[in-house]
Amino acid sequence: MPQVEVTFDIDAERHSERVGQGQGPRAGTEDRHQGFQRPAASRKSSAWSSDAEAHAEEDKQFRELVEARNRGDALMHATEKSLKDLGEKVTSEERYKIETAISALKTALGGDDKDAIESRSQELAQASAAIAQRAYAQQEARVRQAQSPVHQPAAVGPVAAVATRMM
């Protein structure tokens, strides 16, 4: 089966050159084709580029809004989970502050005001800081308890161990 290695070169003035060099039975043969690249593709990519530049600030603001929403949503879900996990260990005053902050954040997340979302997220973070510390301490206690050896009564007096050998 004949094989051909093809290379393409395009210079700054959009002149293209295609070179095919034979391999195998066609070794040593070379085909050259020269042409001019259509400027339509260049105009199209230029239009896309200028369109992207024109909307760069809008895209940046939208990305910041989406990131603020994601952070607020993650904070809200983590706080709700902490409230549920701690249950009755949260005082009614703390619970009221946190639930009010969650409600305000939910309302802000429904809108398109990035500053309002960030402000409500900050309020929720401040309201939930105490229970977050409590939840962290509770989890640390569980980890320490799981890692500690099982409490066994201390042996009184010397303990003799007998080793047997199985045959």
DOFI-292048 format. One record per atom (N, C-alpha, C, O): residue in one letter; x, y, z; residue number from 1; atom name. Coordinates in steps of 0.02 Angstrom, whole numbers, plus 50000, padded with zeros to 5 digits. Layout:
N
a_X_Y_Z_NUM_CA
...
! end
This chain:
167
m_50043_49942_50000_1_N
m_50000_50000_50000_1_CA
m_50045_50062_50000_1_C
m_50091_50066_50041_1_O
p_50034_50108_49955_2_N
p_50076_50168_49952_2_CA
p_50063_50213_50013_2_C
p_50007_50221_50036_2_O
q_50117_50243_50037_3_N
q_50113_50288_50094_3_CA
q_50142_50356_50074_3_C
q_50192_50360_50038_3_O
v_50111_50409_50098_4_N
v_50134_50476_50083_4_CA
v_50135_50517_50147_4_C
v_50087_50517_50185_4_O
e_50191_50550_50159_5_N
e_50196_50595_50216_5_CA
e_50182_50665_50191_5_C
e_50214_50689_50145_5_O
v_50134_50698_50221_6_N
v_50112_50764_50198_6_CA
v_50128_50816_50252_6_C
v_50115_50805_50311_6_O
t_50156_50873_50230_7_N
t_50168_50929_50275_7_CA
t_50133_50991_50247_7_C
t_50129_50999_50186_7_O
f_50109_51033_50291_8_N
f_50076_51095_50272_8_CA
f_50114_51153_50301_8_C
f_50133_51152_50360_8_O
d_50125_51205_50261_9_N
d_50157_51267_50284_9_CA
d_50113_51326_50263_9_C
d_50092_51330_50205_9_O
i_50100_51371_50310_10_N
i_50062_51432_50294_10_CA
i_50103_51491_50319_10_C
i_50122_51493_50377_10_O
d_50118_51538_50274_11_N
d_50158_51596_50294_11_CA
d_50114_51653_50316_11_C
d_50053_51646_50319_11_O
a_50145_51710_50333_12_N
a_50109_51767_50361_12_CA
a_50058_51797_50312_12_C
a_50007_51824_50334_12_O
e_50070_51792_50247_13_N
e_50023_51819_50198_13_CA
e_49970_51768_50177_13_C
e_49936_51777_50127_13_O
r_49963_51715_50216_14_N
r_49913_51663_50205_14_CA
r_49925_51623_50141_14_C
r_49878_51596_50113_14_O
h_49988_51619_50119_15_N
h_50003_51574_50065_15_CA
h_50016_51505_50095_15_C
h_50054_51499_50144_15_O
s_49986_51455_50066_16_N
s_49996_51388_50094_16_CA
s_50033_51345_50045_16_C
s_50029_51354_49984_16_O
e_50069_51298_50072_17_N
e_50106_51250_50031_17_CA
e_50096_51181_50061_17_C
e_50107_51171_50121_17_O
r_50076_51135_50020_18_N
r_50066_51067_50042_18_CA
r_50117_51024_50005_18_C
r_50121_51025_49944_18_O
v_50156_50987_50043_19_N
v_50208_50945_50014_19_CA
v_50194_50873_50033_19_C
v_50188_50857_50092_19_O
g_50188_50831_49983_20_N
g_50179_50760_49995_20_CA
g_50241_50722_49972_20_C
g_50262_50730_49915_20_O
q_50270_50683_50015_21_N
q_50330_50647_49999_21_CA
q_50315_50572_50004_21_C
q_50292_50548_50056_21_O
g_50330_50537_49950_22_N
g_50314_50466_49949_22_CA
g_50360_50425_49993_22_C
g_50419_50441_50002_22_O
q_50332_50371_50020_23_N
q_50370_50324_50059_23_CA
q_50354_50254_50032_23_C
q_50305_50245_49996_23_O
g_50394_50208_50050_24_N
g_50383_50140_50026_24_CA
g_50398_50137_49951_24_C
g_50451_50160_49930_24_O
p_50352_50108_49910_25_N
p_50366_50102_49839_25_CA
p_50373_50169_49804_25_C
p_50405_50173_49751_25_O
r_50344_50222_49832_26_N
r_50347_50288_49801_26_CA
r_50403_50330_49830_26_C
r_50404_50391_49821_26_O
a_50450_50301_49866_27_N
a_50503_50338_49899_27_CA
a_50540_50380_49849_27_C
a_50555_50358_49793_27_O
g_50555_50441_49868_28_N
g_50592_50486_49826_28_CA
g_50548_50531_49783_28_C
g_50572_50579_49754_28_O
t_50483_50517_49779_29_N
t_50439_50560_49740_29_CA
t_50411_50615_49785_29_C
t_50402_50604_49844_29_O
e_50398_50673_49756_30_N
e_50374_50729_49795_30_CA
e_50322_50767_49755_30_C
e_50333_50781_49696_30_O
d_50266_50783_49786_31_N
d_50213_50822_49754_31_CA
d_50207_50887_49793_31_C
d_50203_50887_49855_31_O
r_50205_50944_49758_32_N
r_50197_51009_49790_32_CA
r_50134_51043_49763_32_C
r_50121_51044_49703_32_O
h_50096_51071_49809_33_N
h_50036_51109_49791_33_CA
h_50038_51174_49829_33_C
h_50046_51175_49890_33_O
q_50031_51228_49793_34_N
q_50032_51294_49825_34_CA
q_49964_51327_49814_34_C
q_49931_51316_49764_34_O
g_49945_51368_49863_35_N
g_49881_51402_49856_35_CA
g_49878_51461_49903_35_C
g_49926_51478_49937_35_O
f_49819_51491_49905_36_N
f_49808_51549_49947_36_CA
f_49751_51532_49994_36_C
f_49697_51510_49972_36_O
q_49762_51541_50059_37_N
q_49710_51525_50108_37_CA
q_49654_51577_50102_37_C
q_49667_51636_50095_37_O
r_49593_51553_50104_38_N
r_49536_51597_50098_38_CA
r_49534_51645_50157_38_C
r_49541_51624_50214_38_O
p_49524_51709_50144_39_N
p_49521_51757_50199_39_CA
p_49457_51754_50239_39_C
p_49453_51784_50293_39_O
a_49405_51718_50215_40_N
a_49342_51715_50252_40_CA
a_49352_51685_50321_40_C
a_49323_51708_50370_40_O
a_49392_51633_50324_41_N
a_49405_51601_50389_41_CA
a_49439_51651_50436_41_C
a_49425_51652_50496_41_O
s_49483_51690_50409_42_N
s_49519_51738_50449_42_CA
s_49471_51792_50474_42_C
s_49475_51813_50531_42_O
r_49427_51815_50430_43_N
r_49378_51866_50451_43_CA
r_49332_51839_50505_43_C
r_49314_51875_50552_43_O
k_49312_51775_50498_44_N
k_49266_51745_50547_44_CA
k_49300_51741_50615_44_C
k_49269_51758_50666_44_O
s_49362_51717_50617_45_N
s_49396_51711_50682_45_CA
s_49410_51780_50711_45_C
s_49411_51788_50772_45_O
s_49422_51829_50668_46_N
s_49433_51897_50692_46_CA
s_49369_51925_50722_46_C
s_49371_51960_50773_46_O
a_49312_51910_50692_47_N
a_49247_51932_50719_47_CA
a_49235_51900_50786_47_C
a_49211_51932_50833_47_O
w_49250_51836_50792_48_N
w_49241_51801_50856_48_CA
w_49286_51832_50909_48_C
w_49264_51841_50966_48_O
s_49347_51846_50891_49_N
s_49394_51874_50938_49_CA
s_49371_51943_50961_49_C
s_49373_51958_51021_49_O
s_49349_51986_50915_50_N
s_49326_52052_50935_50_CA
s_49262_52048_50977_50_C
s_49252_52088_51022_50_O
d_49219_51999_50961_51_N
d_49158_51989_51000_51_CA
d_49176_51967_51071_51_C
d_49146_51991_51119_51_O
a_49224_51923_51078_52_N
a_49246_51900_51144_52_CA
a_49276_51958_51184_52_C
a_49263_51964_51244_52_O
e_49315_52000_51152_53_N
e_49344_52058_51186_53_CA
e_49291_52107_51208_53_C
e_49295_52137_51261_53_O
a_49239_52116_51166_54_N
a_49186_52163_51182_54_CA
a_49145_52140_51242_54_C
a_49120_52182_51280_54_O
h_49140_52075_51252_55_N
h_49099_52048_51306_55_CA
h_49142_52022_51365_55_C
h_49115_51989_51409_55_O
a_49206_52037_51365_56_N
a_49251_52011_51417_56_CA
a_49230_52035_51487_56_C
a_49230_51995_51534_56_O
e_49211_52098_51493_57_N
e_49192_52124_51559_57_CA
e_49127_52092_51582_57_C
e_49120_52075_51641_57_O
e_49079_52083_51537_58_N
e_49016_52050_51555_58_CA
e_49029_51978_51578_58_C
e_49001_51955_51627_58_O
d_49072_51944_51541_59_N
d_49089_51875_51559_59_CA
d_49122_51871_51628_59_C
d_49108_51826_51667_59_O
k_49166_51919_51642_60_N
k_49201_51920_51706_60_CA
k_49150_51931_51763_60_C
k_49153_51897_51814_60_O
q_49104_51978_51753_61_N
q_49054_51991_51805_61_CA
q_49008_51931_51815_61_C
q_48990_51915_51872_61_O
f_48990_51898_51761_62_N
f_48947_51839_51766_62_CA
f_48983_51783_51803_62_C
f_48953_51749_51845_62_O
r_49047_51772_51787_63_N
r_49086_51721_51820_63_CA
r_49091_51735_51896_63_C
r_49084_51690_51937_63_O
e_49102_51799_51914_64_N
e_49105_51818_51984_64_CA
e_49038_51806_52019_64_C
e_49037_51783_52077_64_O
l_48983_51820_51985_65_N
l_48917_51808_52013_65_CA
l_48906_51733_52025_65_C
l_48881_51714_52078_65_O
v_48924_51692_51977_66_N
v_48916_51620_51984_66_CA
v_48959_51593_52041_66_C
v_48936_51551_52079_66_O
e_49020_51617_52047_67_N
e_49064_51595_52101_67_CA
e_49036_51615_52169_67_C
e_49039_51577_52217_67_O
a_49009_51676_52174_68_N
a_48979_51700_52237_68_CA
a_48918_51657_52254_68_C
a_48908_51639_52312_68_O
r_48878_51640_52204_69_N
r_48820_51597_52216_69_CA
r_48842_51528_52240_69_C
r_48813_51501_52287_69_O
n_48893_51500_52209_70_N
n_48916_51434_52229_70_CA
n_48943_51434_52301_70_C
n_48928_51388_52339_70_O
r_48982_51485_52318_71_N
r_49008_51489_52387_71_CA
r_48950_51497_52437_71_C
r_48950_51464_52489_71_O
g_48902_51540_52422_72_N
g_48845_51550_52466_72_CA
g_48804_51487_52474_72_C
g_48783_51470_52529_72_O
d_48792_51452_52418_73_N
d_48753_51391_52420_73_CA
d_48789_51337_52461_73_C
d_48757_51302_52501_73_O
a_48854_51331_52452_74_N
a_48893_51281_52490_74_CA
a_48892_51298_52565_74_C
a_48884_51253_52607_74_O
l_48899_51361_52582_75_N
l_48897_51382_52652_75_CA
l_48829_51367_52682_75_C
l_48825_51344_52739_75_O
m_48776_51382_52645_76_N
m_48709_51371_52670_76_CA
m_48697_51297_52683_76_C
m_48669_51279_52736_76_O
h_48717_51253_52637_77_N
h_48706_51182_52647_77_CA
h_48749_51154_52704_77_C
h_48725_51112_52743_77_O
a_48810_51177_52710_78_N
a_48853_51155_52766_78_CA
a_48824_51176_52833_78_C
a_48825_51139_52882_78_O
t_48798_51237_52835_79_N
t_48769_51262_52898_79_CA
t_48706_51224_52916_79_C
t_48695_51206_52974_79_O
e_48664_51211_52866_80_N
e_48603_51172_52879_80_CA
e_48620_51102_52904_80_C
e_48587_51076_52949_80_O
k_48672_51072_52876_81_N
k_48693_51005_52898_81_CA
k_48719_51008_52970_81_C
k_48705_50963_53009_81_O
s_48756_51060_52986_82_N
s_48782_51067_53055_82_CA
s_48724_51075_53104_82_C
s_48725_51046_53158_82_O
l_48674_51115_53085_83_N
l_48616_51124_53129_83_CA
l_48581_51057_53141_83_C
l_48562_51041_53197_83_O
k_48574_51019_53088_84_N
k_48541_50953_53094_84_CA
k_48583_50905_53136_84_C
k_48555_50870_53179_84_O
d_48648_50904_53125_85_N
d_48692_50857_53161_85_CA
d_48695_50875_53236_85_C
d_48696_50830_53278_85_O
l_48698_50939_53252_86_N
l_48704_50959_53322_86_CA
l_48637_50955_53359_86_C
l_48635_50947_53420_86_O
g_48583_50962_53321_87_N
g_48517_50954_53351_87_CA
g_48505_50999_53410_87_C
g_48507_51060_53403_87_O
e_48491_50970_53468_88_N
e_48472_51007_53528_88_CA
e_48531_51042_53561_88_C
e_48521_51081_53608_88_O
k_48591_51030_53538_89_N
k_48649_51062_53568_89_CA
k_48655_51136_53548_89_C
k_48694_51173_53577_89_O
v_48615_51156_53497_90_N
v_48615_51226_53476_90_CA
v_48561_51262_53515_90_C
v_48504_51239_53519_90_O
t_48579_51319_53544_91_N
t_48529_51357_53583_91_CA
t_48477_51386_53536_91_C
t_48490_51395_53476_91_O
s_48419_51402_53564_92_N
s_48365_51430_53522_92_CA
s_48385_51498_53494_92_C
s_48364_51515_53438_92_O
e_48424_51536_53531_93_N
e_48447_51601_53506_93_CA
e_48494_51592_53446_93_C
e_48487_51627_53396_93_O
e_48541_51545_53452_94_N
e_48587_51531_53396_94_CA
e_48549_51506_53336_94_C
e_48561_51528_53279_94_O
r_48502_51461_53348_95_N
r_48463_51433_53293_95_CA
r_48423_51487_53257_95_C
r_48420_51487_53196_95_O
y_48394_51533_53294_96_N
y_48355_51587_53265_96_CA
y_48399_51631_53221_96_C
y_48381_51648_53164_96_O
k_48458_51651_53246_97_N
k_48504_51693_53208_97_CA
k_48525_51658_53143_97_C
k_48527_51689_53090_97_O
i_48542_51594_53149_98_N
i_48565_51557_53090_98_CA
i_48509_51548_53039_98_C
i_48520_51557_52979_98_O
e_48450_51530_53062_99_N
e_48394_51520_53015_99_CA
e_48374_51585_52982_99_C
e_48354_51585_52923_99_O
t_48379_51641_53017_100_N
t_48365_51706_52987_100_CA
t_48417_51722_52933_100_C
t_48400_51746_52879_100_O
a_48481_51708_52948_101_N
a_48535_51721_52900_101_CA
a_48527_51675_52839_101_C
a_48540_51696_52783_101_O
i_48507_51612_52850_102_N
i_48497_51566_52794_102_CA
i_48440_51591_52750_102_C
i_48446_51590_52688_102_O
s_48386_51614_52779_103_N
s_48330_51640_52741_103_CA
s_48350_51701_52700_103_C
s_48332_51706_52641_103_O
a_48389_51746_52729_104_N
a_48412_51805_52693_104_CA
a_48458_51785_52635_104_C
a_48455_51815_52582_104_O
l_48501_51735_52647_105_N
l_48545_51712_52594_105_CA
l_48507_51679_52538_105_C
l_48523_51689_52479_105_O
k_48456_51639_52554_106_N
k_48415_51608_52502_106_CA
k_48382_51661_52458_106_C
k_48379_51653_52397_106_O
t_48358_51714_52488_107_N
t_48327_51769_52450_107_CA
t_48379_51801_52405_107_C
t_48365_51815_52346_107_O
a_48439_51814_52431_108_N
a_48492_51845_52391_108_CA
a_48514_51799_52334_108_C
a_48529_51824_52280_108_O
l_48516_51734_52346_109_N
l_48536_51687_52294_109_CA
l_48487_51686_52235_109_C
l_48505_51669_52179_109_O
g_48425_51705_52248_110_N
g_48375_51708_52195_110_CA
g_48384_51767_52148_110_C
g_48355_51768_52094_110_O
g_48424_51816_52169_111_N
g_48435_51876_52128_111_CA
g_48502_51874_52092_111_C
g_48537_51823_52092_111_O
d_48519_51931_52062_112_N
d_48581_51937_52023_112_CA
d_48630_51987_52053_112_C
d_48674_52011_52018_112_O
d_48622_52003_52117_113_N
d_48665_52052_52150_113_CA
d_48721_52016_52187_113_C
d_48710_51988_52240_113_O
k_48780_52018_52157_114_N
k_48837_51982_52185_114_CA
k_48855_52010_52254_114_C
k_48871_51971_52300_114_O
d_48852_52076_52262_115_N
d_48870_52106_52327_115_CA
d_48821_52085_52382_115_C
d_48842_52073_52439_115_O
a_48757_52080_52365_116_N
a_48707_52058_52415_116_CA
a_48720_51985_52435_116_C
a_48714_51967_52493_116_O
i_48737_51943_52386_117_N
i_48751_51872_52400_117_CA
i_48811_51867_52447_117_C
i_48810_51830_52496_117_O
e_48864_51904_52430_118_N
e_48924_51901_52472_118_CA
e_48911_51929_52542_118_C
e_48936_51901_52591_118_O
s_48871_51982_52547_119_N
s_48855_52010_52612_119_CA
s_48814_51961_52655_119_C
s_48829_51952_52714_119_O
r_48764_51929_52624_120_N
r_48723_51881_52661_120_CA
r_48763_51818_52679_120_C
r_48751_51788_52732_120_O
s_48809_51800_52637_121_N
s_48853_51742_52652_121_CA
s_48897_51758_52712_121_C
s_48907_51716_52755_121_O
q_48922_51819_52714_122_N
q_48965_51840_52770_122_CA
q_48924_51841_52835_122_C
q_48949_51819_52887_122_O
e_48862_51865_52831_123_N
e_48819_51865_52891_123_CA
e_48806_51794_52916_123_C
e_48808_51781_52976_123_O
l_48794_51748_52869_124_N
l_48782_51678_52889_124_CA
l_48845_51648_52919_124_C
l_48842_51611_52968_124_O
a_48902_51663_52889_125_N
a_48965_51636_52916_125_CA
a_48977_51660_52988_125_C
a_48999_51622_53030_125_O
q_48962_51723_53001_126_N
q_48971_51750_53068_126_CA
q_48921_51718_53117_126_C
q_48938_51703_53174_126_O
a_48859_51710_53094_127_N
a_48808_51681_53138_127_CA
a_48822_51608_53154_127_C
a_48805_51584_53208_127_O
s_48851_51573_53107_128_N
s_48861_51501_53116_128_CA
s_48931_51483_53141_128_C
s_48946_51424_53149_128_O
a_48973_51532_53154_129_N
a_49042_51518_53175_129_CA
a_49043_51477_53239_129_C
a_49083_51430_53245_129_O
a_49001_51493_53287_130_N
a_49002_51458_53352_130_CA
a_48982_51385_53343_130_C
a_49013_51340_53372_130_O
i_48930_51372_53303_131_N
i_48910_51302_53296_131_CA
i_48959_51264_53252_131_C
i_48966_51203_53259_131_O
a_48992_51299_53206_132_N
a_49043_51266_53165_132_CA
a_49101_51242_53209_132_C
a_49126_51187_53200_132_O
q_49121_51283_53257_133_N
q_49174_51264_53303_133_CA
q_49151_51205_53346_133_C
q_49189_51159_53359_133_O
r_49088_51207_53368_134_N
r_49061_51154_53409_134_CA
r_49058_51088_53369_134_C
r_49075_51035_53395_134_O
a_49037_51092_53306_135_N
a_49033_51032_53264_135_CA
a_49103_51003_53252_135_C
a_49113_50942_53252_135_O
y_49152_51048_53241_136_N
y_49221_51025_53231_136_CA
y_49247_50991_53294_136_C
y_49279_50938_53289_136_O
a_49235_51020_53352_137_N
a_49258_50991_53415_137_CA
a_49225_50923_53427_137_C
a_49257_50877_53451_137_O
q_49161_50918_53410_138_N
q_49125_50856_53419_138_CA
q_49154_50801_53374_138_C
q_49162_50744_53395_138_O
q_49170_50819_53312_139_N
q_49199_50770_53266_139_CA
q_49269_50750_53289_139_C
q_49287_50691_53285_139_O
e_49308_50797_53314_140_N
e_49375_50782_53339_140_CA
e_49370_50733_53398_140_C
e_49411_50687_53404_140_O
a_49321_50743_53441_141_N
a_49312_50699_53499_141_CA
a_49295_50628_53475_141_C
a_49320_50579_53503_141_O
r_49253_50623_53423_142_N
r_49237_50557_53396_142_CA
r_49298_50523_53368_142_C
r_49308_50463_53378_142_O
v_49339_50561_53332_143_N
v_49400_50532_53302_143_CA
v_49447_50508_53357_143_C
v_49475_50453_53353_143_O
r_49457_50550_53408_144_N
r_49502_50531_53463_144_CA
r_49476_50469_53498_144_C
r_49515_50424_53517_144_O
q_49410_50465_53508_145_N
q_49380_50408_53542_145_CA
q_49389_50345_53500_145_C
q_49401_50291_53527_145_O
a_49382_50351_53434_146_N
a_49389_50293_53391_146_CA
a_49462_50269_53388_146_C
a_49475_50210_53379_146_O
q_49509_50315_53396_147_N
q_49579_50296_53393_147_CA
q_49607_50272_53459_147_C
q_49659_50238_53460_147_O
s_49574_50287_53513_148_N
s_49600_50266_53579_148_CA
s_49588_50191_53589_148_C
s_49538_50164_53565_148_O
p_49633_50158_53624_149_N
p_49623_50086_53636_149_CA
p_49562_50076_53681_149_C
p_49544_50119_53721_149_O
v_49533_50019_53675_150_N
v_49475_50001_53716_150_CA
v_49498_49997_53788_150_C
v_49550_49968_53803_150_O
h_49458_50027_53832_151_N
h_49476_50028_53903_151_CA
h_49473_49957_53931_151_C
h_49420_49924_53929_151_O
q_49530_49935_53957_152_N
q_49532_49869_53988_152_CA
q_49558_49878_54059_152_C
q_49602_49918_54072_152_O
p_49529_49841_54105_153_N
p_49553_49847_54174_153_CA
p_49626_49824_54179_153_C
p_49646_49777_54145_153_O
a_49664_49858_54221_154_N
a_49734_49840_54230_154_CA
a_49739_49775_54269_154_C
a_49701_49763_54316_154_O
a_49787_49736_54250_155_N
a_49797_49672_54284_155_CA
a_49830_49686_54352_155_C
a_49872_49730_54358_155_O
v_49810_49648_54400_156_N
v_49839_49655_54467_156_CA
v_49892_49602_54474_156_C
v_49879_49543_54466_156_O
g_49952_49624_54489_157_N
g_50007_49578_54499_157_CA
g_50037_49557_54432_157_C
g_50015_49578_54379_157_O
p_50087_49515_54436_158_N
p_50121_49493_54375_158_CA
p_50075_49448_54333_158_C
p_50035_49409_54359_158_O
v_50082_49456_54269_159_N
v_50041_49416_54223_159_CA
v_50088_49369_54187_159_C
v_50139_49390_54159_159_O
a_50070_49307_54187_160_N
a_50112_49258_54154_160_CA
a_50077_49237_54089_160_C
a_50017_49224_54088_160_O
a_50115_49235_54038_161_N
a_50087_49213_53974_161_CA
a_50115_49145_53958_161_C
a_50174_49132_53968_161_O
v_50073_49103_53933_162_N
v_50095_49036_53915_162_CA
v_50092_49031_53840_162_C
v_50041_49044_53809_162_O
a_50148_49010_53812_163_N
a_50151_49002_53740_163_CA
a_50147_48928_53724_163_C
a_50181_48887_53755_163_O
t_50106_48913_53677_164_N
t_50101_48843_53656_164_CA
t_50122_48839_53583_164_C
t_50112_48886_53545_164_O
r_50148_48784_53568_165_N
r_50171_48775_53499_165_CA
r_50127_48722_53466_165_C
r_50117_48668_53492_165_O
m_50100_48741_53409_166_N
m_50054_48695_53375_166_CA
m_50095_48652_53327_166_C
m_50141_48675_53293_166_O
m_50078_48590_53327_167_N
m_50114_48544_53284_167_CA
m_50068_48515_53233_167_C
m_50090_48474_53192_167_O
! end
